[in-house]
Amino acid sequence: MLAALHTSLSLALVAVASPSLAATSTFVVDASGGGDFTDLPLAISTAPPASIVVIKNGAYSGFTLDKRLTLVGEGPGVVINGMVIVQNVTTGSSTVIAGMTWNAGARVLNCTKPIVFDAIQSNELVFVQGSTDVRIARSTISTSAVFGFYQDGYPGLEVDGARVEFVESSSTGAAGADDYDPVQAYGGFGGDGLQAHGVGADVHIYRTNLQGGEGGAGIGTFEPYGDGGDGGHGLRLFGGARALVAGTSAFALTGGIGGYSSSYQSLAGTGRSLSADQSEVRYSGESVATVSTFQTLVEQPIPDDPSLFILSTPTAGQNETFRVRAEPGSTVDLLMGRNATITPYGNLEEDLLLQKLRVFHLGVVSGSGSVSLNFPMPAFPTGFVFFAQARVTLPSSEMRYSNSVPLIVR
């Protein structure tokens, strides 16, 4: 059965891919001079839309991307020392950036086509605004501490009126600034792990840790009056934002601890796991210890929503394992396709997130709460992209979708 499934999948994806692959240009960027370019800005401006850009380990300048490209780095050793800006991508299918470190963070602005980040380490804020489909997978975001009086920490990931899927990842808000004012000191508030706000903000969080930043210390240097800042929230929603959170208890939304206060040590508060103000949220599975809501619709589905993940980096010729976590006794189909789309399914439930090319029946979820598929990854070229999503039918006959998983072949 496995061999037949693998052959069917390979033929299906190759059939769709062949015409586009034949017309795809591939460029190599190597800071040491062994490729077509030595830095990214020129490579990006030169490469025609739909090209694949392979990036060797090295240090590179920040860049602006405003067309459909696939940028595939070798891993954390690809270091981008300036801001990464993805903006106004309005044509083509998915634009992909994978396998690199961002030292100055990123901005995604006003994109109407899918934007995919995979295996990214961002050392500063990632900000997404006015974009319809941004998918971040297997990535880590952490922001630097801020300095200066009364300065609050930045969130790790900030979403303003955009749809973002955040899967198998983590995000940590920055610590608030310490304040040593001689008379009365006020530490800054910690940044939120993920902050979403505004009408149209819609975040889908799976198997991901969100950590609020610590509050800054407030220490009066001449008089003992100082107030520490409150810790940041793990997930903060306000102004009409929506969120779906799913996973297992191995993942958590966690508030940051309050900053030290020289006068009233109990004044600074610990951030909430989840803070929601005039928003909508559905959460299950993940550890959410403390919740604060105001005029917010809250759903806690029973059983927990399903989730999908892979166990390794997709590599041509290597075995890959897909695993679905779902209610025991459920039946699972694995959907695969080359194009990321969004077809609304329910109110706060997950949507259909790809254009189905093939559907593979994985069977019944065991008592352990999971079912897996192992198969050899076909010999696709570097930069080949496809998507997977699980469709789960519960024992009650209710159907739910999991998150999507982008597969960018290395």
N, C-alpha and C positions, 0 to 999 in steps of 0.2 A: 504493500500500500504506500509506503514512504517513497519508494522509487518512482511509482506512478505519479504520486503527488508532485514530486520534485520535477519530473519531466514535464508534467502539465503546466506547472508554474513557470518553468524556464521558457517553454515554447510560447506561453501566453505573454509574458513580459517582453521577450525578445521580439515577438511579432509586432508589438506596439512600438518598441524602442527602435527597431532597425532603421526606419526611414529617418528619424530624427538624429540617431547616432551617426549616420552616414554624413549628415550635413553639419555635425558639430565640430567646431575647432577647439583644440586643446593647446594651452600655453603653460609654460613652466616659469615660475618666478623663483629665483635663487639669489639671495643676497651676496653669495660668494662668487657669482658670475657664471655659474654652470647652466643657466637656463636662457629663456628668451628675453627676460627682463630681470633687473636687479631690485626693483621696488614695485609696490602695488599700485600707486596712483597711475603711472603710465600704462601698466598692464591692463588696468580696468578701463581706462579711457580708450585704449586701442582695441581691446577684444570686442568683436561684434556680439550682439545679443544672442543668448543661448549657448555661449562658449563655456568651456570648463577651464578653470585656472587652478593649476596644481602648485602649491606653495611649499618650498623646502624650508627646513629649520633655519632661523635667522631672525634678525631684528628689522622691522619695516615701519614705514610711515603710516599714519592714519590715512583714511581714504573716504571718499563719498561714492556711493553706489546708487545709480538711478536707472538701472536697466536690469533685465533678467540675466544673471550669470550664476554659475556654480563655482564657489571658491572653496577648495579643499586643501587644508593645511595638514602637515605631517603630525601635528599634535601640539602639546603645550610649548614646545620649543620654537614654534612660530609666534613671535611676539610683536604685537602691534602697539607702538608707543604713542600714537596719536588717536584722536577720536575716530570711531567708526560711525559713519552716518549712512543710513539706508533711507532713501526718500523718493517719493513720487514714482514708485514702480507700479505702473498701471497696465502693462501689456505682458503677454506671455504667460507661462505657467510658473512653477515655483522658483523663487530666487533663494539660493542656499549658501550659507557660510558655515564651515565646519572645521574643527580641529585646530584651534589657535587660542592664544592668550591676548586679552585686550587690557592694556594697562591704563587706558583713559576712558573706558566705558563705551557706550554706544547709544545712538538715537535712531529710532525708527519712526518716520514721519510720513503720514498721508499716502500710504501704500494700499492699493485696492486689489493686489494680487498676493498670493501666499508668500510669506517670508519665513524661512526655516533656519534656525540656528541649532547646531548639534555639536556636542563636545567642546563647549566654549568655557574658558575661565576668564571671567571679567572681574577686574580689580577695582572697578568704579561702577557707579549707577548705570543701569540700563533703563532707558526711558522710551516708552512706546506711546504714540499719540495718533489718533485719527486713522488707524489702519484696521482693515477688516479681517485679517487672518495671519497672525504671527504665531509660530510654533517654536518653542524652545525645549530642547530635549538633552538630557544627560549633561547638564551644564551647571556651573557654580558661579554665583555672583556674591561678591563681598565688597563693601564700600569702606573707604578710608575714614578714620576719625577726623572730625572737623575741629577748627581752632578759632578762638575769638569769643568775646563776651556774648552770652545769650544765644549762641549758635546751636540749633538743633541738628541732629544727625540726618543724613540723607537716607531714603529707603534704598534697599538693594535693587528692587525692580519696581518701577512706577508705571502705571497704566492709566492713561487719560483718554477716555472715549474710544477704546480700541478692544478688539477681541484677541486674547492671548491664551494659548495652551502652554502650560509649564509642567513638564513631565520628567520624572526621575532626576530631579535637580535639587538645588538648594539656593537660598538667598538670605543674606544677613544684612540687616540695617547697620548703619554707622553709629558709633557711640556719640552721644552729645558732648559738646565742648565743656571742659572744666572751667570754672570761673573763680578767680582769687581776688575779687574786688575788696578793697580795704574795709569798706563799710558794710555792704550787703551784697553777697554773691549769689548768682542764680545759674546753676548748671543747665546746659541745654538738654532737651528731650532726646532720647534715643530714636534713631530712624526705624521705620517699620521694615519687616522682612519683605513684604509685598504690599504696596499701596495701590488701590484702584479707585478711581473717582470719575464722576461725570456720566451723563446719559450715554449709553453705548459702550461703557466699560464692562467687559464680560470676560472673566478670567476662569480658566479651567485647570485645576491644580491636581495632579495625580502623583502619588508616591514621591512626595517632595517635602523637604524640611524648610520651614520658614522661621527665622529667628529675629526677634526684635533686638535692636542695639541697646547697650547699656545707657542709662542716663548719666549726664555729666555731673561731676562733683561741684557743690557750692560751698566754698570755704572762705569765710571772712578772715582776712589776714591780721587786722588790728582789733576788730570787734567780732565777737563770736556769733555773727549772724550770717547764715548761708543756707540756701535751699538747693538740694540736689534736684536734677531733672528726672522726670519719670522715664522709665524704660519704654522703648518702642514696642509696638504690637507685632505679633507674628504676621497676621493678615489684617489689614485695615481697609474697610469699604465705606464710602460715603458718596452722597450726591447722586444716587440712582444707580450705583454700580451693582453688578451681579457676579456671583461666584459659585462654582461647583468644586467641591473638594472630595477626593476619594483616594483610598489606599489601604494600608494596614497600620496597626499600632506601632510598627517599626518606624513610622514617619510621624512627625509632630509639627504643630504650629505652637511656637513658644514665645512668650513675651520676654523682653529684656528687663534686667533688674534695675531698680531706681538708683540714682547717683547718691553718693555720700553727702549728708547735710551737716555742716559744722554746728548748727544750732538745734535742729529738730531732725534727728536721724530717721524718724519714722514718717517724715513728710513726703518723701519721694516714693512714688508707687511703682510696682512692677507692671509692665505692659501686659495686655491681655493676649491670649492665644488668638482670639478672633474679636475684633471690634467692628460693628456694623451700624451705620447711621443712615436711615432712609435708603435702604438697599435691599437686595434679595440674596439669600445664600442657601445652598443645599450642601450638606456635608455628612460624610460617613467614613468609617474605617480608620482614618488617621486619628492620632491622639490630639484632642482639642480640650485642654484642661479648664480654661477660663474663657467665658463668653460674655460680651457686653453688647446689647443691641438696643436700638431706639428706632421705632417706626420701621421695622425691618421684617420682611417675610422670611421665615426660617423653615426649612424642610430637613428632616433627618430620616432618610429612607430606610426601610427594613424590607429585605436584607440590604447590606451595603452595596453600593454601585460597583460594577466590575472594573478591572484595570488590566492593561496589557503592557508587557515590557519584553525586551530582548536581553540576553545574558552577555553579549559581547559586541565589539565593534564590527559592523558588517564588512567582511573581507572576502574578495573573490576567491573561490576554491576552498573556503573554510566552512566548517559546520556552524550553523546559527540556530539558536533556540528561541522560539517564541513561547511566552508563558502568560496564561490568563488566570487572574485571581477572580473567583466568583463564588456564588452560593453553591455548596455541594448539591448535586442532583440536577444542576442546570445543564443545558446543552449549548455547545459553543460552535459557532462558525467563524472562520478567519477570513476576512475580506482583504483583498489586495488590489492595488491599482497604481498607476503612474501619476495620476493627477489629484492634487489636494483640492477638495471642494467643501462647502458647508451646505448641507440640506437640513433645515430645522426639523427636529423630531418631536420634542416636547417642550414644556415651559422652562423648567430648570433642569431637565434631563439632557444627557449628551446627545449631540446631533450626529448625523451621518457625515463623515469627514473625508471621504474620498470617493472618486468615481470608480465604482466596482468594475474590475476586469475579470477576476475569478473569485469564487467562494469555495473554501475548503472546510469540510466538516471535521471538527476535532473530537467530537464525542461528548461524553458526560463528565462533568467535574467530579472528581473523587472527593472522599471525605476529608482530604487535606485542604480542600478549597482551591485547587488549581488543576489545570490541564495544560500540557505542553506539546509543542511540535518541534522536532529536530529534523533539519534537512541541510544538505550541502548548498552553500550559496553558489549560484551559477557564476560562470566566468565573465561577469560583467566588467566593463572598464571602470577605472577610477572616476568617480564623479557621477556614476549612474545613480539615479534617485527613484525610489518608489515608496509606497506607503502601505501600512497595514492597520487594521482596526478589527476588534472582536465584536461580534453580535451574539448576545447572550439571551437565551430563552430560559427564564426561571421556572422552577417546578410549578409555579402558579400559572404558567403560560404567558406571563408578562414579559415583554421584550425590552432589553436595554442595550445601549451601545457603550463600549469602553472608550478611552482616549485613543488617539491615533499614535502611531510610531513611525517616524521618518527613518528610512534606511538609505544612507549615503555610502555607497561602496568605496572602500579604500583600496 
